């Protein structure tokens, strides 16, 4: 059986098609190793998480709409602030060219 060094040297001196094939095989092996390591590390939280208890009171439609309106107002505020910042930047750029 050839040593690893001899096998790598054989692959290096092979044609492009053979090198591409071994490259793909290597990428798949590395991907699978990373995926397995991720499952071992993160899988504990994904598959064995503690069950959450049921909410103490039922959430009604009034609670939903108040939260929804609050979220919309926050989003609107962020968009307006972003547009104002963008307009100040564009104004500064235009004035810089004059």
DSSP file (Angstrom, degrees, kcal/mol; ACC not computed):
  #  RESIDUE AA STRUCTURE BP1 BP2  ACC     N-H-->O    O-->H-N    N-H-->O    O-->H-N    TCO  KAPPA ALPHA  PHI   PSI    X-CA   Y-CA   Z-CA
    1    1 A X              0   0    0      0, 0.0     2,-0.1     0, 0.0     0, 0.0   0.000 360.0 360.0 360.0 137.4    0.0    0.0    0.0
    2    2 A X        -     0   0    0      1,-0.1     2,-0.1     2,-0.1     0, 0.0  -0.369 360.0-113.0 -74.7 151.6    1.3    3.4   -0.9
    3    3 A X     >  -     0   0    0      1,-0.1     4,-2.1    -2,-0.1     5,-0.2  -0.336  29.1-108.2 -75.9 167.0    2.0    6.0    1.7
    4    4 A X  H  > S+     0   0    0      1,-0.2     4,-2.6     2,-0.2     5,-0.2   0.896 119.5  54.5 -63.6 -40.0   -0.1    9.2    1.9
    5    5 A X  H  > S+     0   0    0      1,-0.2     4,-2.2     2,-0.2    -1,-0.2   0.906 108.6  47.9 -62.5 -42.0    2.8   11.2    0.5
    6    6 A X  H  > S+     0   0    0      2,-0.2     4,-2.1     1,-0.2    -1,-0.2   0.896 111.4  50.6 -65.9 -39.4    3.1    9.0   -2.6
    7    7 A X  H  X S+     0   0    0     -4,-2.1     4,-2.1     2,-0.2    -2,-0.2   0.915 110.8  48.6 -64.5 -43.0   -0.6    9.1   -3.2
    8    8 A X  H  X S+     0   0    0     -4,-2.6     4,-2.5     1,-0.2    -2,-0.2   0.896 110.9  50.9 -64.1 -39.6   -0.7   12.9   -3.0
    9    9 A X  H  X S+     0   0    0     -4,-2.2     4,-1.7     2,-0.2    -1,-0.2   0.879 108.8  51.8 -64.5 -37.4    2.3   13.1   -5.4
   10   10 A X  H  < S+     0   0    0     -4,-2.1     4,-0.3     2,-0.2    -2,-0.2   0.895 110.7  47.8 -64.7 -40.5    0.4   10.8   -7.8
   11   11 A X  H >< S+     0   0    0     -4,-2.1     3,-1.1     1,-0.2    -2,-0.2   0.902 109.3  54.2 -67.5 -40.6   -2.7   13.1   -7.6
   12   12 A X  H 3< S+     0   0    0     -4,-2.5    -1,-0.2     1,-0.3    -2,-0.2   0.870 111.6  44.0 -60.6 -37.5   -0.5   16.2   -8.2
   13   13 A X  T 3< S+     0   0    0     -4,-1.7    -1,-0.3    -5,-0.2    -2,-0.2   0.452  97.9  98.9 -89.7   1.3    1.0   14.8  -11.3
   14   14 A X  S <  S-     0   0    0     -3,-1.1    -3,-0.1    -4,-0.3    -4,-0.0  -0.182  84.0 -79.1 -80.2 176.6   -2.3   13.5  -12.7
   15   15 A X     >  -     0   0    0      1,-0.1     4,-2.2     4,-0.0     5,-0.2  -0.203  43.8-102.3 -72.2 167.5   -4.5   15.2  -15.2
   16   16 A X  H  > S+     0   0    0      1,-0.2     4,-2.8     2,-0.2     5,-0.2   0.886 120.5  55.5 -58.2 -41.7   -6.8   18.1  -14.5
   17   17 A X  H  > S+     0   0    0      1,-0.2     4,-2.2     2,-0.2    -1,-0.2   0.902 108.7  47.0 -61.4 -41.3   -9.9   15.8  -14.5
   18   18 A X  H  > S+     0   0    0      2,-0.2     4,-2.3     1,-0.2    -1,-0.2   0.914 112.7  49.2 -67.3 -42.1   -8.4   13.5  -11.8
   19   19 A X  H  X S+     0   0    0     -4,-2.2     4,-2.3     1,-0.2    -2,-0.2   0.904 110.8  50.4 -64.1 -40.2   -7.3   16.5   -9.7
   20   20 A X  H  X S+     0   0    0     -4,-2.8     4,-2.5     2,-0.2    -1,-0.2   0.908 109.5  51.7 -63.0 -40.7  -10.8   18.0   -9.9
   21   21 A X  H  X S+     0   0    0     -4,-2.2     4,-2.2     1,-0.2    -2,-0.2   0.933 112.5  44.5 -61.4 -46.2  -12.4   14.6   -8.9
   22   22 A X  H  X S+     0   0    0     -4,-2.3     4,-2.5     2,-0.2    -1,-0.2   0.847 111.0  55.1 -68.7 -32.9  -10.1   14.4   -5.8
   23   23 A X  H  X S+     0   0    0     -4,-2.3     4,-2.5    -5,-0.2    -2,-0.2   0.941 109.1  46.9 -62.7 -46.4  -10.8   18.0   -5.0
   24   24 A X  H  X S+     0   0    0     -4,-2.5     4,-2.4     1,-0.2    -2,-0.2   0.911 111.8  50.7 -62.0 -42.2  -14.6   17.4   -5.0
   25   25 A X  H  X S+     0   0    0     -4,-2.2     4,-2.3     1,-0.2    -1,-0.2   0.922 111.2  48.9 -61.5 -43.1  -14.1   14.3   -2.9
   26   26 A X  H  X S+     0   0    0     -4,-2.5     4,-2.6     1,-0.2    -2,-0.2   0.896 109.9  50.9 -63.1 -41.0  -12.0   16.3   -0.4
   27   27 A X  H  X S+     0   0    0     -4,-2.5     4,-2.6     2,-0.2    -1,-0.2   0.916 110.8  48.6 -63.7 -43.0  -14.6   19.1   -0.2
   28   28 A X  H  X S+     0   0    0     -4,-2.4     4,-2.5     2,-0.2    -2,-0.2   0.915 112.1  49.0 -63.8 -42.7  -17.4   16.6    0.4
   29   29 A X  H  X S+     0   0    0     -4,-2.3     4,-2.3     2,-0.2    -2,-0.2   0.927 113.1  46.5 -63.7 -44.9  -15.4   14.9    3.2
   30   30 A X  H  X S+     0   0    0     -4,-2.6     4,-2.7     2,-0.2     5,-0.2   0.912 111.9  51.8 -64.5 -41.4  -14.5   18.2    4.9
   31   31 A X  H  X S+     0   0    0     -4,-2.6     4,-2.7     1,-0.2    -2,-0.2   0.932 110.5  48.1 -59.4 -45.9  -18.1   19.3    4.6
   32   32 A X  H  X S+     0   0    0     -4,-2.5     4,-2.5     2,-0.2    -1,-0.2   0.891 111.2  50.5 -64.1 -38.9  -19.3   16.1    6.3
   33   33 A X  H  X S+     0   0    0     -4,-2.3     4,-2.5     2,-0.2    -1,-0.2   0.935 112.4  46.2 -63.2 -45.6  -16.7   16.5    9.0
   34   34 A X  H  X S+     0   0    0     -4,-2.7     4,-2.6     1,-0.2    -2,-0.2   0.910 113.1  50.6 -63.2 -41.1  -17.7   20.1    9.8
   35   35 A X  H  X S+     0   0    0     -4,-2.7     4,-2.5    -5,-0.2    -2,-0.2   0.907 110.9  47.8 -63.8 -42.2  -21.4   19.1    9.7
   36   36 A X  H  X S+     0   0    0     -4,-2.5     4,-2.2     2,-0.2    -1,-0.2   0.913 112.3  49.2 -65.8 -42.1  -20.9   16.2   12.1
   37   37 A X  H  X S+     0   0    0     -4,-2.5     4,-2.5     2,-0.2     5,-0.2   0.917 111.1  50.6 -62.8 -41.8  -18.9   18.4   14.5
   38   38 A X  H  X>S+     0   0    0     -4,-2.6     4,-3.2     1,-0.2     5,-0.7   0.919 109.9  50.2 -61.3 -43.2  -21.7   21.1   14.3
   39   39 A X  H  X5S+     0   0    0     -4,-2.5     4,-1.2     3,-0.2    -1,-0.2   0.891 111.1  48.9 -62.7 -38.6  -24.3   18.4   15.1
   40   40 A X  H  <5S+     0   0    0     -4,-2.2     4,-0.4     2,-0.2    -1,-0.2   0.929 120.9  35.0 -66.5 -44.1  -22.3   17.2   18.1
   41   41 A X  H  <5S+     0   0    0     -4,-2.5     3,-0.3    -5,-0.2     4,-0.3   0.963 133.4  24.4 -76.6 -52.7  -21.8   20.7   19.4
   42   42 A X  H >X5S+     0   0    0     -4,-3.2     4,-1.6    -5,-0.2     3,-1.1   0.697 105.1  78.8 -88.3 -20.6  -25.0   22.4   18.5
   43   43 A X  H 3XXS+     0   0    0     -4,-1.2     4,-3.0    -5,-0.7     5,-0.6   0.777  81.6  68.0 -62.4 -27.0  -27.2   19.4   18.3
   44   44 A X  H 3>5S+     0   0    0     -4,-0.4     4,-1.1    -3,-0.3    -1,-0.3   0.897 107.1  39.7 -59.6 -38.1  -27.6   19.2   22.0
   45   45 A X  H <45S+     0   0    0     -3,-1.1     4,-0.2    -4,-0.3    -1,-0.2   0.824 118.1  48.5 -80.2 -31.2  -29.6   22.4   21.9
   46   46 A X  H  <5S+     0   0    0     -4,-1.6     3,-0.3    -7,-0.1    -2,-0.2   0.928 124.5  24.5 -74.2 -44.6  -31.5   21.5   18.8
   47   47 A X  H  <5S+     0   0    0     -4,-3.0    -3,-0.2     1,-0.2    -2,-0.2   0.705 127.5  40.2 -98.8 -21.7  -32.6   18.0   19.7
   48   48 A X  S  <<S+     0   0    0     -4,-1.1    -1,-0.2    -5,-0.6    -2,-0.1  -0.118  76.5 144.9-122.1  37.7  -32.6   18.0   23.5
   49   49 A X        -     0   0    0     -3,-0.3     2,-0.2    -4,-0.2    -4,-0.1  -0.403  55.5-103.1 -75.7 152.9  -34.0   21.4   24.4
   50   50 A X        -     0   0    0     -2,-0.1     2,-0.3     1,-0.1    -1,-0.1  -0.496  38.5-110.6 -73.1 142.9  -36.2   21.8   27.4
   51   51 A X        -     0   0    0     -2,-0.2     2,-0.2     1,-0.1    -1,-0.1  -0.555  30.7-127.6 -75.1 137.1  -39.9   22.1   26.7
   52   52 A X        -     0   0    0     -2,-0.3     2,-0.1     1,-0.1     3,-0.1  -0.580  24.0-113.8 -83.9 147.7  -41.3   25.5   27.4
   53   53 A X        -     0   0    0     -2,-0.2     3,-0.1     1,-0.1    -1,-0.1  -0.396  36.4 -94.7 -77.7 158.5  -44.3   25.8   29.6
   54   54 A X        -     0   0    0      1,-0.1    -1,-0.1    -2,-0.1     0, 0.0  -0.383  51.3 -91.3 -68.6 149.1  -47.6   27.0   28.2
   55   55 A X        -     0   0    0      1,-0.1    -1,-0.1    -3,-0.1     3,-0.0  -0.287  29.9-128.1 -61.9 148.7  -48.3   30.7   28.7
   56   56 A X  S    S+     0   0    0      1,-0.1     2,-0.4    -3,-0.1    -1,-0.1   0.855  90.8  26.4 -70.2 -35.0  -50.2   31.6   31.9
   57   57 A X  S    S-     0   0    0      0, 0.0     2,-0.2     0, 0.0    -1,-0.1  -0.958  90.1-105.7-128.8 150.7  -52.9   33.5   30.1
   58   58 A X        -     0   0    0     -2,-0.4     2,-0.6     1,-0.1    -2,-0.0  -0.486  33.4-124.0 -72.2 139.1  -54.2   33.3   26.6
   59   59 A X        -     0   0    0     -2,-0.2     2,-0.1     4,-0.0    -1,-0.1  -0.748  31.3-154.6 -87.5 124.0  -53.1   36.1   24.3
   60   60 A X     >  -     0   0    0     -2,-0.6     4,-1.8     1,-0.1     5,-0.1  -0.304  30.5-100.0 -93.3 178.0  -56.1   37.8   22.8
   61   61 A X  H  > S+     0   0    0      1,-0.2     4,-2.5     2,-0.2     5,-0.2   0.812 120.9  58.5 -68.2 -30.8  -56.6   39.8   19.6
   62   62 A X  H  > S+     0   0    0      2,-0.2     4,-2.2     1,-0.2    -1,-0.2   0.918 106.3  48.1 -64.3 -42.4  -56.3   43.1   21.5
   63   63 A X  H  > S+     0   0    0      2,-0.2     4,-2.1     1,-0.2    -2,-0.2   0.896 111.4  51.3 -64.2 -39.4  -52.8   42.1   22.8
   64   64 A X  H  X S+     0   0    0     -4,-1.8     4,-2.8     1,-0.2    -2,-0.2   0.949 111.4  46.0 -62.1 -49.2  -51.8   41.1   19.2
   65   65 A X  H  X S+     0   0    0     -4,-2.5     4,-2.8     1,-0.2     5,-0.2   0.864 111.2  51.9 -67.0 -35.0  -53.0   44.4   17.7
   66   66 A X  H  X S+     0   0    0     -4,-2.2     4,-2.0     2,-0.2    -1,-0.2   0.916 113.8  44.2 -66.9 -40.2  -51.3   46.5   20.4
   67   67 A X  H  X S+     0   0    0     -4,-2.1     4,-2.5    -5,-0.2    -2,-0.2   0.905 113.8  51.1 -67.1 -40.4  -48.0   44.6   19.8
   68   68 A X  H  X S+     0   0    0     -4,-2.8     4,-2.5     2,-0.2    -2,-0.2   0.926 111.2  47.0 -62.7 -46.1  -48.4   44.9   16.1
   69   69 A X  H  X S+     0   0    0     -4,-2.8     4,-2.3     1,-0.2    -1,-0.2   0.894 111.8  51.6 -63.5 -39.8  -49.1   48.6   16.2
   70   70 A X  H  X S+     0   0    0     -4,-2.0     4,-1.9    -5,-0.2    -2,-0.2   0.922 111.1  47.7 -63.1 -43.8  -46.1   49.1   18.5
   71   71 A X  H  X S+     0   0    0     -4,-2.5     4,-2.4     1,-0.2    -2,-0.2   0.904 110.8  51.0 -63.5 -42.2  -43.9   47.2   16.1
   72   72 A X  H  X S+     0   0    0     -4,-2.5     4,-2.8     1,-0.2    -1,-0.2   0.903 109.2  50.9 -62.8 -41.4  -45.1   49.1   13.1
   73   73 A X  H  X S+     0   0    0     -4,-2.3     4,-2.2     2,-0.2    -1,-0.2   0.885 110.7  48.9 -65.7 -36.8  -44.4   52.4   14.8
   74   74 A X  H  X S+     0   0    0     -4,-1.9     4,-2.2     2,-0.2    -2,-0.2   0.922 112.5  47.8 -66.4 -43.3  -40.9   51.3   15.7
   75   75 A X  H  X S+     0   0    0     -4,-2.4     4,-2.4     2,-0.2    -2,-0.2   0.918 111.5  50.5 -63.3 -43.1  -40.3   50.2   12.1
   76   76 A X  H  X S+     0   0    0     -4,-2.8     4,-2.6     1,-0.2     5,-0.2   0.917 110.1  50.4 -60.3 -43.7  -41.7   53.5   10.8
   77   77 A X  H  X S+     0   0    0     -4,-2.2     4,-2.3     1,-0.2    -1,-0.2   0.903 110.9  48.6 -61.6 -42.2  -39.4   55.5   13.1
   78   78 A X  H  X S+     0   0    0     -4,-2.2     4,-2.5     2,-0.2    -1,-0.2   0.896 111.8  49.2 -66.1 -40.1  -36.3   53.5   11.9
   79   79 A X  H  X S+     0   0    0     -4,-2.4     4,-2.6     2,-0.2    -2,-0.2   0.927 112.0  47.9 -65.5 -44.7  -37.2   54.0    8.3
   80   80 A X  H  X S+     0   0    0     -4,-2.6     4,-2.5     2,-0.2    -2,-0.2   0.923 113.0  48.4 -62.3 -44.3  -37.7   57.8    8.7
   81   81 A X  H  X S+     0   0    0     -4,-2.3     4,-2.5    -5,-0.2    -1,-0.2   0.916 112.3  49.2 -62.3 -43.0  -34.4   58.1   10.6
   82   82 A X  H  X S+     0   0    0     -4,-2.5     4,-2.4     2,-0.2    -2,-0.2   0.904 111.4  48.6 -63.3 -41.7  -32.6   56.1    7.9
   83   83 A X  H  X S+     0   0    0     -4,-2.6     4,-2.5     2,-0.2    -2,-0.2   0.888 111.3  50.2 -66.5 -38.7  -34.1   58.2    5.2
   84   84 A X  H  X S+     0   0    0     -4,-2.5     4,-2.3     2,-0.2    -2,-0.2   0.933 111.7  47.8 -63.9 -44.6  -33.1   61.4    7.0
   85   85 A X  H  X S+     0   0    0     -4,-2.5     4,-2.2     1,-0.2    -2,-0.2   0.916 112.4  49.9 -61.0 -42.3  -29.5   60.1    7.5
   86   86 A X  H  X S+     0   0    0     -4,-2.4     4,-2.7     1,-0.2    -1,-0.2   0.902 109.7  50.6 -62.9 -41.4  -29.4   59.1    3.8
   87   87 A X  H  X S+     0   0    0     -4,-2.5     4,-2.5     1,-0.2    -1,-0.2   0.891 109.9  50.1 -66.4 -37.6  -30.6   62.6    2.7
   88   88 A X  H  X S+     0   0    0     -4,-2.3     4,-2.2     2,-0.2    -1,-0.2   0.897 111.8  48.6 -66.0 -38.5  -28.0   64.3    4.9
   89   89 A X  H  X S+     0   0    0     -4,-2.2     4,-2.2     2,-0.2    -2,-0.2   0.934 113.4  46.1 -65.1 -45.5  -25.3   62.1    3.4
   90   90 A X  H  X S+     0   0    0     -4,-2.7     4,-2.6     1,-0.2    -2,-0.2   0.890 111.2  52.5 -65.3 -38.4  -26.5   62.8   -0.1
   91   91 A X  H  X S+     0   0    0     -4,-2.5     4,-2.5     1,-0.2    -1,-0.2   0.914 110.3  48.6 -63.0 -41.9  -26.7   66.5    0.6
   92   92 A X  H  X S+     0   0    0     -4,-2.2     4,-1.6     2,-0.2    -2,-0.2   0.873 111.5  49.5 -65.5 -37.2  -23.1   66.5    1.9
   93   93 A X  H  X S+     0   0    0     -4,-2.2     4,-1.1     2,-0.2    -2,-0.2   0.917 111.9  47.7 -66.8 -42.9  -21.9   64.6   -1.2
   94   94 A X  H >X S+     0   0    0     -4,-2.6     4,-0.7     1,-0.2     3,-0.6   0.920 112.6  48.4 -64.8 -43.7  -23.7   67.0   -3.6
   95   95 A X  H 3< S+     0   0    0     -4,-2.5     3,-0.5     1,-0.2    -1,-0.2   0.825 106.2  59.2 -66.0 -29.8  -22.3   70.0   -1.7
   96   96 A X  H 3< S+     0   0    0     -4,-1.6    -1,-0.2     1,-0.2    -2,-0.2   0.792 104.1  50.5 -68.9 -27.0  -18.8   68.4   -1.9
   97   97 A X  H <<        0   0    0     -4,-1.1    -1,-0.2    -3,-0.6    -2,-0.2   0.643 360.0 360.0 -83.7 -15.1  -18.9   68.3   -5.7
   98   98 A X     <        0   0    0     -4,-0.7    -1,-0.2    -3,-0.5    -2,-0.2   0.462 360.0 360.0 -83.2 360.0  -19.9   72.0   -6.0
